[in-house]
Amino acid sequence: MTGKKGAGGRFYTYLVMLFLYAPIFILIVFSFNEANSRTRWTGFTLKWYGELLADRGIMSSFYTTISVSALSAAIATAAGTLASVGLFNMRRRWRAPILSVNNIPLINADIITGVAMCLLFVSLGSVLKFRLGFGTLLIAHITFNIPYVVLSVMPKLRQLDENLVDAAQDLGCTWFRAFRKVIMPEIMPGIVNGAMIAFTMSIDDFVISYFTAGSGVMTLSMKVFSMTRKRVSPKINALSSLMFAAVLFLLLAINIRELSQEERRKKGTKPRKTR
Amino acid sequence: MKRRTLAVPYVLWLAAFVVAPVILIVIYAFTSRSGGFTTENFSAMGKYVSVFARSFALALISTAVCLALGYPLAYVLAREPARRQRIMLMLLMLPMWMNFLLRTYAWMSILENTGLISRLLGFFGLGPLRVINTPAAVVIGMVYNFLPFMALPVYSVIVKIDRSLIEAAQDLGGSPRTVFLRVTLPLSLPGVLSGVTMVFVPAVSTFVISQLLGGGKYLLLGDLIEMQFLGQAYNPHLGSAIALVMMVVVMIFMFFMNKFGEGEDKAVII
């Protein structure tokens, strides 16, 4: 590629990055703004951060988000991994339709998944006498998380050498032990990947939570939504800055870890070709 | 043969929480409040034709803008050195990890009538520019939120294109334009197709963006459904009917995208 063309391309990527980051940057700048304004700068302050941390509603919605995401990701990872192993051992004739049903929550618009589950929970609730709340929210999150886990574990199972499991069992392992000692380590990258996707999907979800959490429970996204409809407070800006910092930190940590792993692989330990 | 019973709990879970809710939508769509069969819910949709039209128009415009912005971005990225690609990808994904509501909220303050863009233009003696609470603001919000959904799948396809194919085309005398149109573009179509669906589906069904940036003045399909379930116009039967229609239209859309994609694949092989 000639220098001139490359420069044009780079300039374009910078423009797109500007488009992506300018709004976030502005949010962050105005989180330090003295006045209750989103546009007029009056002076530096940290008071919005203090108010954010003192706001019970926001903090409790934050805890709800973290707990529902962590719980649903953990449950979905365990359930999704077991389901993948089961599905993998099924005949194709059965597996294919189940996998298409598995894809429904991924293909459907969030709002459809949300209202459909809302209908289910409301009608079940009127029979079984329960209300929408943390339980239904958790079920909804598990439901839309499992497909991601299945989709990231299945390919790893396909790569797995079936003979390894047979060998382990021939050598006297119970199936469960073979699963733990042979299958698990091999498909671990898929499981970790699935768990991470599930967790981020849960954290970022608004629409499905909105329809399944009922009126008593609020996730952070729901809280922000309700705040934007009333008078806007710079507390949201402070919240955005903290979220951005957290995400940036996480992403950097993951990338640095991956990079160092790669370097280690390049330098010392040989790739495990011989089994 | 072995251990397929492990899938049984998940199959039951799918039946209870994925299949049953969809069936409920269908049942609600075809019944009235009293419980009898009716197609009234669908005829009642007649007065919302404009909402359907607006939703599809705005979603199509946003998808087109995302494609126009995202394709070149993916193309440029795929040709960068590996380390740089990695950093750029991270930068592209970072905003996606930040909360969707907060990202949309960011644009509220920029597009406001007293917002930064108007002030900037005012500084140059232009404006006042009214953007907030217009369809344009909704499109900007959609593009901002969904651009990575277009750029990432296109990128992941372009980066896998066999360089020797492009070199072969160049060796055979293809101009850069020809090489792009005859080799790179056709080979990248699967990525484009998945990008288009990944942008179009959330765009056509959103209600957050239209309420935050459209000021609730421009009802979209998502708003309409939301109103029937949680809003003032409580009527889950009508809401289910609208949701069902949307689901069917999206499925048809995706079916044609897939067909189109398959055709392209074959054309490439031949």
Chai-1 contact restraints between the chains, C-beta under 6 A:
chainA,res_idxA,chainB,res_idxB,connection_type,confidence,min_distance_angstrom,max_distance_angstrom,comment,restraint_id
A,G9,B,V76,contact,1.0,0.0,6.0,A-B,restraint_1
A,T13,B,V76,contact,1.0,0.0,6.0,A-B,restraint_2
A,V16,B,L73,contact,1.0,0.0,6.0,A-B,restraint_3
A,M17,B,L91,contact,1.0,0.0,6.0,A-B,restraint_4
A,L20,B,P95,contact,1.0,0.0,6.0,A-B,restraint_5
A,P23,B,A106,contact,1.0,0.0,6.0,A-B,restraint_6
A,P23,B,W107,contact,1.0,0.0,6.0,A-B,restraint_7
A,P23,B,I110,contact,1.0,0.0,6.0,A-B,restraint_8
A,L27,B,A106,contact,1.0,0.0,6.0,A-B,restraint_9
A,R38,B,S109,contact,1.0,0.0,6.0,A-B,restraint_10
A,T39,B,T114,contact,1.0,0.0,6.0,A-B,restraint_11
A,T39,B,G115,contact,1.0,0.0,6.0,A-B,restraint_12
A,T39,B,L116,contact,1.0,0.0,6.0,A-B,restraint_13
A,L82,B,L6,contact,1.0,0.0,6.0,A-B,restraint_14
A,A83,B,A7,contact,1.0,0.0,6.0,A-B,restraint_15
A,A83,B,Y10,contact,1.0,0.0,6.0,A-B,restraint_16
A,V85,B,L6,contact,1.0,0.0,6.0,A-B,restraint_17
A,G86,B,R4,contact,1.0,0.0,6.0,A-B,restraint_18
A,G86,B,L6,contact,1.0,0.0,6.0,A-B,restraint_19
A,G86,B,A7,contact,1.0,0.0,6.0,A-B,restraint_20
A,L87,B,A7,contact,1.0,0.0,6.0,A-B,restraint_21
A,N89,B,K2,contact,1.0,0.0,6.0,A-B,restraint_22
A,N89,B,R3,contact,1.0,0.0,6.0,A-B,restraint_23
A,N89,B,R4,contact,1.0,0.0,6.0,A-B,restraint_24
A,M90,B,R4,contact,1.0,0.0,6.0,A-B,restraint_25
A,V101,B,L14,contact,1.0,0.0,6.0,A-B,restraint_26
A,V101,B,V18,contact,1.0,0.0,6.0,A-B,restraint_27
A,I104,B,V18,contact,1.0,0.0,6.0,A-B,restraint_28
A,A109,B,V201,contact,1.0,0.0,6.0,A-B,restraint_29
A,A109,B,S205,contact,1.0,0.0,6.0,A-B,restraint_30
A,I111,B,S205,contact,1.0,0.0,6.0,A-B,restraint_31
A,I111,B,G222,contact,1.0,0.0,6.0,A-B,restraint_32
A,I111,B,I225,contact,1.0,0.0,6.0,A-B,restraint_33
A,I112,B,A243,contact,1.0,0.0,6.0,A-B,restraint_34
A,I112,B,M247,contact,1.0,0.0,6.0,A-B,restraint_35
A,V115,B,F229,contact,1.0,0.0,6.0,A-B,restraint_36
A,V115,B,A243,contact,1.0,0.0,6.0,A-B,restraint_37
A,A116,B,P21,contact,1.0,0.0,6.0,A-B,restraint_38
A,A116,B,V22,contact,1.0,0.0,6.0,A-B,restraint_39
A,A116,B,I25,contact,1.0,0.0,6.0,A-B,restraint_40
A,M117,B,P21,contact,1.0,0.0,6.0,A-B,restraint_41
A,C118,B,F229,contact,1.0,0.0,6.0,A-B,restraint_42
A,L119,B,L24,contact,1.0,0.0,6.0,A-B,restraint_43
A,L120,B,A20,contact,1.0,0.0,6.0,A-B,restraint_44
A,L120,B,P21,contact,1.0,0.0,6.0,A-B,restraint_45
A,L120,B,L24,contact,1.0,0.0,6.0,A-B,restraint_46
A,T143,B,F17,contact,1.0,0.0,6.0,A-B,restraint_47
A,D204,B,F100,contact,1.0,0.0,6.0,A-B,restraint_48
A,F206,B,F100,contact,1.0,0.0,6.0,A-B,restraint_49
A,F206,B,L101,contact,1.0,0.0,6.0,A-B,restraint_50
A,S221,B,N99,contact,1.0,0.0,6.0,A-B,restraint_51
A,S221,B,L101,contact,1.0,0.0,6.0,A-B,restraint_52
A,V224,B,L101,contact,1.0,0.0,6.0,A-B,restraint_53
A,F225,B,L101,contact,1.0,0.0,6.0,A-B,restraint_54
A,T228,B,Y105,contact,1.0,0.0,6.0,A-B,restraint_55
A,T228,B,L212,contact,1.0,0.0,6.0,A-B,restraint_56
A,S240,B,L102,contact,1.0,0.0,6.0,A-B,restraint_57
A,M243,B,M98,contact,1.0,0.0,6.0,A-B,restraint_58
A,M243,B,N99,contact,1.0,0.0,6.0,A-B,restraint_59
A,F244,B,M98,contact,1.0,0.0,6.0,A-B,restraint_60
A,V247,B,W97,contact,1.0,0.0,6.0,A-B,restraint_61
A,V247,B,M98,contact,1.0,0.0,6.0,A-B,restraint_62
A,L251,B,M90,contact,1.0,0.0,6.0,A-B,restraint_63
A,L251,B,L94,contact,1.0,0.0,6.0,A-B,restraint_64
